[in-house]
Amino acid sequence: MSRRGSSRAGFTLVELLVVIGIIALLMSILLPSLQRAREAGNTTKCLSNLRQLGNAIMNYANENKGALVPCDVRGPATSTTVDSWATLLVGYRYLSYPDVFDKTTPPSFDSVFKCPSGTTDMRGTSTTGTGIPDSRKDVRGAGPTLYTSNFIMTGKSVWSWYAPNGTSNNDLTIPMHRVVSDSWPGTNQVGAPRKIGSIKNSSEVVILFDGIGSVNMQTQNANRLNARHGNQKQTNCLMLDGHAETFATETLPGGGGDAGALPTDAAATFSTANLAKYPYPKWRVNNTR
């Protein structure tokens, strides 16, 4: 009786290496596409967050005689910030946000204040010192800023990965202003209450952006404006009319690298002369058409 040959039980080494090579090739082709898709998804989510913040700002204005929410509120006799734009929107229930009292560790939960391309490795500060980014591509600029309420939500905190185009002084060319009052709302203001309807071409004016908060964005380190999207080449901004856009960071004042390369950082970056080189979007209300 003849013996039948046994069937082969497995791959040869050469065949196995070929299969591994094919899988590695496919991964090298697919991974960049998956990364681009992930980045595109983060950019879209970030724009959605900004639009929701814009809706809250518009609702605030509708209930406050057209006034734009201030960047912060301070007591008349002290330099203490009692509330800021973020805590005002949450405290008056234009936005929901969990009760947070921790002032040292940024939260991991999702919210409209959290950029999906942001980090929780550090917190931003509103003064110069530790944590100021070295450039607009510095990952430290992707961290959040802590806003604490000392009036309407005493002791509670809101962490935001978006920063206001605001000022703590009386520069009326900057959209968002500080308010000083005995109680909120009050009438003793630093500058006049900004009325949204008084600003021409509101669709061109930035009010929030990817970046670290500051008491005055336009006189402090301009690297607070961060390149978070599109492989660190793009920045999202919310415009005064409520729509959000993605901009090539290199087309924004200060460019896409070290915005502090200009003398005195933001003071030069956002000067009238320098802004003339960057026609859109607008950062000051006096350079709208």
PASE-246714 format. One record per atom (N, C-alpha, C): x, y, z. Coordinates in pm, whole numbers, padded with zeros to 5 digits, always signed. Atoms other than C-alpha are relative to their C-alpha. Example, Ala and Ser with C-alpha at 12.3 -4.5 7.8 and 13.67 -1.06 7.14 Angstrom:
// PASE-246714
+00089-00119+00000 +01230-00450+00780 +00090+00120+00000 -00082-00119-00006 +01367-00106+00714 -00077+00109+00073 
This chain:
// PASE-246714
+00086-00119+00000 +00000+00000+00000 +00089+00123+00000 -00083-00121+00011 +00140+00336-00099 -00033+00096+00113 +00019-00098-00109 +00191+00604+00167 -00019+00138-00060 +00025-00138+00048 +00037+00947+00102 +00091+00097+00076 -00084-00100-00066 +00257+01248+00174 -00080+00081+00101 +00069-00082-00101 +00167+01445+00492 -00014+00144-00048 +00022-00139+00039 +00016+01796+00443 +00091+00093+00079 -00091-00094-00064 +00233+02096+00526 -00071+00070+00117 +00065-00050-00122 +00160+02226+00880 +00015+00150+00021 -00019-00143-00029 +00282+02586+00865 +00076+00073-00109 -00073-00084+00095 +00462+02873+00693 +00149-00029+00009 -00146+00000-00006 +00825+02866+00599 +00044+00135+00054 -00054-00124-00054 +01048+03134+00746 -00009+00113-00103 +00006-00101+00105 +01061+03316+00414 -00142+00053-00016 +00139-00044+00013 +00682+03322+00385 -00043+00088+00117 +00033-00078-00118 +00649+03453+00741 +00058+00141-00007 -00065-00130+00015 +00896+03732+00672 -00071+00086-00104 +00074-00073+00104 +00704+03828+00358 -00129+00058+00056 +00126-00047-00061 +00376+03850+00553 +00027+00117+00094 -00035-00108-00093 +00542+04062+00824 +00036+00127-00077 -00037-00117+00081 +00688+04290+00557 -00120+00069-00060 +00123-00057+00058 +00347+04336+00392 -00078+00077+00107 +00071-00067-00110 +00187+04422+00730 +00069+00131+00037 -00075-00121-00033 +00465+04672+00807 -00020+00107-00106 +00021-00095+00109 +00421+04832+00466 -00139+00064+00008 +00136-00052-00011 +00046+04864+00511 -00013+00097+00117 +00004-00089-00116 +00094+05018+00856 +00067+00133-00030 -00070-00124+00034 +00343+05271+00719 -00083+00088-00092 +00088-00075+00090 +00086+05370+00456 -00121+00055+00075 +00125-00037-00066 -00216+05380+00689 +00019+00094+00119 -00017-00080-00121 -00071+05540+01004 -00001+00151-00025 +00009-00144+00025 -00010+05886+00852 -00142+00045-00032 +00138-00035+00033 -00364+05884+00715 -00087+00002+00126 +00075+00004-00125 -00502+05783+01055 +00034+00120+00088 -00041-00116-00078 -00298+06057+01221 -00063+00128-00054 +00063-00118+00060 -00428+06316+00974 -00148+00004+00032 +00143+00007-00031 -00783+06196+01034 -00025+00038+00145 +00013-00034-00142 -00733+06224+01410 +00018+00150+00021 -00023-00143-00013 -00593+06575+01379 -00118+00080-00056 +00115-00069+00059 -00881+06677+01152 -00120-00009+00094 +00109+00015-00095 -01127+06537+01407 +00016+00092+00120 -00026-00091-00111 -00961+06733+01689 -00026+00145-00038 +00024-00137+00046 -00973+07051+01483 -00149+00029-00008 +00145-00017+00011 -01343+07002+01412 -00065+00010+00138 +00054-00004-00136 -01418+06931+01778 +00033+00133+00068 -00042-00128-00057 -01223+07240+01883 -00086+00114-00054 +00085-00103+00060 -01419+07458+01639 -00141-00006+00057 +00132+00016-00060 -01742+07314+01780 -00002+00058+00142 -00010-00058-00134 -01629+07405+02133 -00006+00152-00005 -00004-00146+00011 -01555+07760+02026 -00136+00057-00040 +00133-00048+00039 -01893+07796+01858 -00098-00005+00117 +00086+00007-00117 -02066+07679+02176 +00033+00112+00099 -00039-00113-00083 -01867+07935+02373 -00054+00130-00059 +00055-00118+00067 -01972+08192+02114 -00149+00014+00024 +00143-00004-00028 -02338+08099+02163 -00027+00051+00141 +00016-00044-00138 -02300+08147+02538 +00028+00150+00013 -00032-00143-00003 -02138+08488+02484 -00112+00083-00060 +00112-00071+00060 -02423+08591+02255 -00121+00001+00094 +00111+00005-00095 -02681+08476+02512 +00023+00096+00115 -00035-00096-00104 -02498+08677+02776 -00031+00142-00048 +00022-00134+00055 -02509+08983+02550 -00149+00031-00012 +00145-00022+00016 -02882+08937+02479 -00067+00035+00132 +00059-00026-00131 -02955+08948+02852 +00067+00116+00074 -00072-00110-00063 -02715+09235+02926 +00012+00120-00095 +00009-00118+00086 -02822+09503+02678 +00109+00005-00106 -00096+00006+00110 -02583+09386+02409 +00145+00007+00041 -00138-00013-00047 -02270+09398+02628 +00079-00128-00021 -00091+00113+00013 -01976+09171+02551 +00049-00038+00139 -00046+00044-00131 -01875+08959+02850 +00140+00054+00027 -00134-00052-00029 -01575+09120+03027 +00102-00110+00013 -00104+00103-00017 -01241+08940+03035 +00016-00032+00148 +00002+00029-00143 -01247+08976+03415 -00067+00113+00076 +00065-00096-00089 -01412+09156+03707 +00086+00012+00125 -00081-00020-00119 -01216+09311+03992 -00072+00092+00099 +00057-00085-00103 -01313+09469+04322 +00055+00142-00012 -00042-00139+00020 -01294+09853+04328 +00116+00043+00086 -00104-00045-00092 -01057+09881+04625 +00120-00094+00004 -00108+00097-00003 -00833+09580+04558 +00037-00042-00141 -00041+00053+00131 -00647+09412+04277 -00044-00144-00016 +00046+00138+00005 -00830+09084+04339 -00101-00020-00111 +00097+00036+00103 -01004+08930+04042 -00109-00085+00064 +00108+00073-00064 -01343+08822+04167 -00067-00098-00096 +00053+00091+00101 -01458+08661+03841 +00063+00032-00134 -00053-00017+00135 -01351+08615+03479 -00104-00046-00100 +00096+00030+00106 -01521+08559+03145 -00052-00144+00012 +00040+00141-00008 -01524+08178+03196 -00091-00025+00119 +00083+00023-00119 -01664+08184+03551 -00132+00076-00009 +00126-00072+00022 -01923+08443+03448 -00097-00083-00084 +00086+00079+00088 -02055+08221+03169 -00052-00125+00071 +00043+00118-00075 -02067+07919+03401 -00089+00040+00118 +00072-00041-00120 -02186+08102+03713 -00141+00048-00028 +00133-00047+00037 -02480+08260+03535 -00072-00098-00092 +00065+00115+00064 -02564+07926+03373 -00021+00014-00151 +00002+00001+00146 -02494+08008+03013 +00069-00126-00052 -00067+00125+00032 -02277+07694+03016 +00001-00087+00125 -00009+00092-00113 -02269+07384+03234 +00146-00041+00020 -00137+00038-00032 -01951+07280+03414 -00002-00063+00139 +00001+00065-00132 -01886+07038+03704 +00059+00090+00108 -00056-00073-00113 -01808+07177+04049 +00146-00042+00019 -00143+00028-00013 -01428+07199+04061 +00060+00097+00100 -00065-00084-00100 -01233+07328+04361 +00152-00013-00005 -00144+00025+00011 -00889+07190+04272 +00066+00112-00080 -00069-00110+00066 -00654+07476+04183 +00143-00036-00039 -00135+00044+00033 -00345+07267+04115 +00007-00100-00114 -00002+00105+00101 -00443+06983+03880 -00110+00021-00103 +00103-00015+00104 -00621+07043+03548 -00085-00125-00011 +00089+00117+00006 -00926+06816+03511 +00018-00079-00129 -00012+00086+00118 -00932+06523+03271 -00133-00012-00075 +00130+00015+00066 -01305+06542+03191 -00012+00095-00118 +00023-00080+00119 -01429+06680+02863 -00095+00115+00031 +00090-00114-00013 -01596+07021+02838 +00021+00091-00120 -00014-00093+00113 -01649+07303+02588 +00121+00090+00018 -00118-00082-00026 -01355+07481+02754 +00129-00075-00032 -00119+00082+00019 -01117+07194+02670 +00027-00028-00147 -00042+00029+00138 -00936+07187+02337 +00046-00145-00007 -00041+00141+00010 -00900+06822+02225 +00147-00018-00035 -00144+00008+00027 -00545+06901+02113 +00081+00064+00112 -00069-00057-00115 -00462+07056+02450 +00062-00107+00087 -00065+00091-00094 -00259+06901+02731 -00045+00034+00142 +00027-00026-00142 -00309+06868+03107 +00130-00005+00080 -00130+00012-00065 +00063+06865+03184 +00035+00119+00088 -00031-00120-00077 +00071+07218+03321 -00118+00095-00008 +00104-00101+00012 -00149+07515+03384 +00064+00131-00041 -00048-00131+00040 -00106+07852+03224 -00018+00099+00112 +00014-00107-00097 -00064+08166+03428 -00033+00129-00073 +00035-00128+00062 -00188+08518+03364 +00108+00104+00021 -00112-00091-00018 +00144+08673+03461 +00125-00064-00058 -00124+00054+00055 +00494+08634+03327 +00067-00089+00103 -00067+00092-00092 +00705+08358+03479 -00007-00142-00051 -00001+00141+00035 +00697+07979+03484 -00115-00035-00094 +00106+00047+00088 +00508+07824+03197 -00022+00083-00124 +00018-00080+00120 +00537+08101+02939 +00066-00073-00117 -00057+00076+00112 +00586+07926+02601 +00116+00072-00067 -00113-00057+00072 +00910+07978+02411 -00035+00034-00144 +00044-00027+00136 +00727+07975+02080 -00146-00040-00011 +00140+00038+00020 +00382+07921+01934 -00016-00150-00024 +00005+00146+00015 +00473+07556+01877 +00037-00070+00130 -00036+00056-00130 +00580+07506+02240 -00123-00069+00061 +00112+00078-00054 +00362+07233+02395 -00056+00063+00127 +00051-00065-00121 +00335+07443+02712 -00115+00096-00032 +00109-00088+00041 +00108+07676+02517 -00130-00073-00024 +00122+00079+00018 -00139+07390+02478 -00066-00036+00133 +00057+00025-00132 -00206+07381+02852 -00112+00096+00033 +00114-00084-00037 -00506+07534+03030 +00036+00114+00093 -00011-00110-00096 -00552+07851+03233 -00106-00019+00107 +00093+00013-00112 -00714+07844+03575 -00073+00132+00024 +00083-00115-00035 -01003+08085+03636 -00079-00037+00125 +00068+00028-00126 -01136+08097+03994 -00103+00107+00029 +00107-00093-00037 -01463+08255+04102 +00007+00032+00149 +00000-00043-00139 -01455+08458+04422 -00126+00078+00035 +00124-00072-00027 -01806+08600+04396 -00123-00085-00033 +00125+00068+00035 -02078+08422+04200 +00006-00151+00023 -00016+00144-00031 -01937+08068+04256 +00116-00015+00098 -00112-00014-00091 -01716+08127+04557 +00083-00128+00015 -00095+00111-00015 -01411+07901+04548 +00004-00098-00115 +00002+00095+00111 -01506+07712+04232 +00091+00047-00114 -00095-00029+00106 -01271+07692+03936 -00051-00047-00136 +00022+00041+00139 -01303+07675+03559 +00136+00002-00068 -00125+00009+00076 -01005+07555+03357 -00033+00014-00148 +00029-00022+00141 -00999+07683+03001 +00126-00009-00085 -00108+00011+00098 -00778+07591+02706 -00010+00110-00105 +00018-00113+00091 -00905+07903+02525 +00020+00130+00076 -00033-00126-00065 -00797+08257+02600 -00075+00116-00066 +00074-00114+00054 -00975+08593+02557 +00092+00104-00064 -00068-00115+00059 -00866+08877+02333 -00043+00121+00083 +00047-00098-00097 -00899+09106+02633 +00110+00085+00058 -00093-00094-00060 -00737+09381+02834 -00041+00034+00142 +00025-00043-00136 -00703+09486+03196 +00011+00152+00014 -00014-00145-00008 -00647+09852+03109 -00108+00069-00083 +00105-00076+00069 -00841+10124+02929 +00028+00016-00149 -00022-00002+00145 -00723+10046+02574 -00130-00040-00069 +00133+00026+00056 -01059+10076+02401 +00005-00066-00137 -00009+00067+00131 -00924+09920+02080 -00005-00152+00014 +00002+00144-00023 -00919+09573+02240 -00141-00042+00039 +00142+00032-00016 -01257+09392+02237 -00048-00022+00143 +00052+00036-00131 -01292+09245+02589 +00069+00080+00111 -00054-00090-00102 -01247+09476+02891 -00020-00052+00141 +00020+00024-00143 -01199+09444+03265 -00112+00091+00051 +00104-00078-00067 -01489+09562+03481 +00035+00009+00148 -00021-00020-00142 -01447+09709+03829 -00131+00047+00061 +00128-00037-00057 -01756+09721+04049 -00014-00050+00142 +00026+00045-00137 -01883+09689+04406 -00070-00135+00000 +00066+00129+00017 -02105+09405+04294 -00026-00017-00149 +00018+00025+00143 -02174+09242+03964 -00148-00023-00030 -00066-00096+00088 -02313+09380+03743 +00006+00140+00063 -00016-00135-00053 -02196+09734+03819 +00019+00100-00111 -00012-00105+00101 -02138+10063+03645 +00135+00068+00000 -00133-00061-00004 -01787+10168+03751 +00095-00086-00081 -00071+00086+00094 -01607+10028+03450 +00136+00055-00039 -00124-00039+00066 -01253+10035+03317 -00032+00007-00149 +00051-00016+00136 -01347+10178+02980 -00152-00015+00001 +00146+00013+00010 -01707+10175+02860 -00036-00146-00023 +00044+00136+00032 -01906+09850+02851 -00002-00019-00152 -00008+00023+00144 -01834+09706+02511 -00131-00054-00052 +00122+00045+00063 -02147+09679+02302 +00035-00070-00131 -00032+00076+00121 -02126+09410+02036 -00045+00074-00125 +00053-00070+00117 -02341+09616+01801 +00080+00121-00043 -00079-00119+00034 -02092+09904+01812 +00126-00034-00079 -00122+00041+00068 -01814+09699+01651 -00031-00035-00145 +00021+00024+00141 -01799+09705+01274 +00058-00137-00040 -00049+00127+00056 -01760+09378+01083 +00041-00098+00110 -00028+00088-00113 -01788+09159+01392 +00048-00138-00044 -00044+00131+00049 -01724+08852+01176 +00151-00006-00021 -00144-00004+00022 -01360+08964+01142 +00080+00012+00129 -00068-00033-00124 -01278+09032+01509 +00011-00122+00092 -00025+00114-00089 -01121+08764+01734 -00039+00035+00143 +00025-00019-00143 -01255+08724+02088 +00056-00114+00085 -00064+00111-00070 -01126+08377+02189 +00092-00072-00098 -00095+00069+00087 -00836+08169+02057 +00067-00114+00075 -00083+00106-00059 -00625+07857+02117 +00116+00066+00072 -00114-00060-00069 -00390+07971+02389 -00019+00013+00149 -00001-00022-00144 -00305+08061+02746 -00054+00139+00031 +00061-00126-00038 -00505+08336+02917 +00101+00099+00057 -00087-00107-00048 -00354+08668+03018 -00087+00117+00043 +00076-00121-00037 -00466+08985+03193 -00001+00099-00115 +00000-00085+00118 -00372+09158+02871 +00083-00067-00108 -00068+00077+00103 -00288+08939+02573 +00093+00088-00082 -00071-00079+00100 -00165+09229+02366 +00113+00084+00058 -00121-00062-00054 +00098+09361+02607 +00087-00101+00072 -00083+00105-00059 +00229+09029+02736 +00044-00097-00107 -00066+00088+00095 +00414+08743+02572 -00096-00055-00105 +00090+00038+00109 +00255+08682+02232 +00003-00148-00032 -00003+00145+00021 +00357+08314+02237 -00111-00071+00075 +00118+00059-00064 +00047+08258+02451 -00098-00050-00106 +00083+00046+00111 -00131+08222+02117 +00068-00123-00059 -00064+00129+00023 -00068+07855+02039 -00039-00063-00134 +00025+00079+00121 -00034+07645+01722 -00026-00144+00042 +00036+00131-00054 -00222+07329+01824 -00044-00100-00106 +00065+00088+00097 -00371+07188+01507 +00082-00009-00128 -00068+00014+00129 -00259+07066+01165 +00148-00019+00014 -00143+00026-00021 +00074+06931+01292 +00072+00127+00044 -00054-00123-00058 +00138+07252+01490 +00020+00110-00104 -00006-00105+00102 +00070+07476+01193 -00127+00084-00004 +00129-00068+00006 -00285+07593+01265 -00049+00039+00139 +00058-00053-00123 -00471+07792+01530 -00147+00029-00023 +00143-00028+00010 -00845+07809+01590 -00036+00126+00077 +00044-00124-00062 -01016+08137+01673 -00151+00013-00008 +00142-00033-00001 -01368+08243+01769 -00014+00147-00034 +00022-00138+00041 -01494+08558+01600 -00121+00058+00073 +00101-00069-00080 -01723+08816+01756 -00143-00030-00044 +00136+00031+00045 -02023+08716+01543 -00041-00143+00037 +00034+00134-00047 -02008+08363+01691 +00052-00114-00086 -00054+00109+00081 -01843+08167+01410 +00148-00021+00034 -00138+00035-00030 -01507+07990+01448 +00072-00039-00128 -00080+00029+00119 -01226+07953+01195 +00134-00059+00038 -00135+00052-00013 -00899+07767+01152 +00093+00085-00086 -00096-00085+00070 -00604+07987+01056 +00137-00066-00004 -00141+00037+00002 -00255+07903+00940 +00071+00093+00098 -00059-00081-00105 -00059+08021+01244 +00099+00102-00056 -00097-00091+00058 +00206+08180+01025 -00065+00125-00058 +00069-00119+00052 -00060+08422+00895 -00053+00090+00112 +00045-00080-00114 -00138+08551+01246 +00114+00090+00048 -00106-00091-00046 +00052+08841+01409 +00108-00072+00079 -00111+00069-00066 +00394+08718+01513 +00045-00126-00070 -00039+00116+00078 +00397+08426+01270 -00017-00132+00073 +00022+00134-00052 +00412+08054+01339 +00106-00051+00093 -00108+00047-00086 +00738+08029+01535 +00004+00075+00131 -00018-00076-00123 +00869+08252+01813 -00053+00141-00020 +00060-00133+00012 +00634+08549+01832 +00071+00100+00090 -00076-00088-00087 +00859+08686+02105 +00129+00049-00063 -00120-00047+00067 +01134+08746+01850 -00006+00150-00026 +00015-00145+00014 +00989+09093+01799 +00033+00067+00133 -00030-00070-00125 +01103+09351+02055 -00124+00011+00089 +00105-00011-00103 +00892+09352+02376 -00122-00086-00030 +00104+00101+00018 +00687+09054+02260 -00129+00057-00055 +00132-00034+00053 +00315+09128+02226 -00015+00149-00028 +00012-00144+00023 +00360+09505+02250 +00038+00035-00143 -00036-00021+00139 +00532+09487+01913 -00084-00085-00094 +00076+00092+00085 +00344+09185+01777 -00137+00057-00035 +00134-00051+00022 +00005+09352+01820 -00004+00152-00013 -00003-00144+00026 +00117+09707+01747 -00076+00031-00128 +00075-00040+00119 -00081+09900+01487 +00082-00021-00127 -00086+00014+00118 +00217+09898+01250 +00015-00147-00040 -00018+00140+00033 +00270+09522+01274 -00130-00064-00046 +00128+00057+00039 -00101+09441+01247 -00034+00030-00145 +00025-00033+00140 -00105+09611+00907 +00051-00108-00094 -00055+00108+00081 +00096+09314+00780 -00091-00123+00003 +00088+00116-00019 -00177+09072+00894 -00145+00047-00007 +00131-00065+00017 -00508+09201+00751 -00119-00077+00054 +00115+00079-00047 -00730+08913+00868 +00050-00121+00075 +00112-00068-00066 -00849+08834+01128 +00046+00127+00072 -00028-00125-00070 -00871+09157+01330 +00014-00027+00150 -00024+00016-00144 -00737+09184+01685 -00035+00126+00077 +00041-00126-00061 -00830+09545+01754 -00122+00054-00075 +00124-00044+00063 -01166+09705+01689 +00019+00124-00088 -00020-00120+00081 -01014+10017+01534 +00064-00030-00135 -00054+00031+00133 -00868+09826+01238 -00098-00082-00081 +00104+00059+00085 -01201+09696+01109 -00043+00103-00102 +00039-00093+00107 -01332+09844+00787 -00136+00061+00027 
